[in-house]
Amino acid sequence: MLVAELIDKDNGVWKKPVVRSIFLPSDAEIICSLPLCHSWPHDELIWHFSANGEFSVKSAYQVARARSHAQIATSSDYKSNSIC
């Protein structure tokens, strides 16, 4: 289900019965208390890991490489701190 399916765009309000049927009562109340945008901008995909917001193989490679280096650093820290 998409978030858009939980919103009555004609009236600009949450579809509270739908929200309450899907989520726990405490979560449903939090969701229904969130203010909604009334201008309904067009959705677009944005790649967080590039300056222009567009996905590229280069930016994906940089993310994978950074995560790999972070993982190697974490595992080497673990090895140096272990008592063996």
Secondary structure as UniProt FT lines:
FT   HELIX           3..6
FT   STRAND          7..8
FT   TURN            9..12
FT   STRAND          13..14
FT   HELIX           16..22
FT   HELIX           25..33
FT   TURN            48..49
FT   TURN            51..52
FT   HELIX           57..81
//
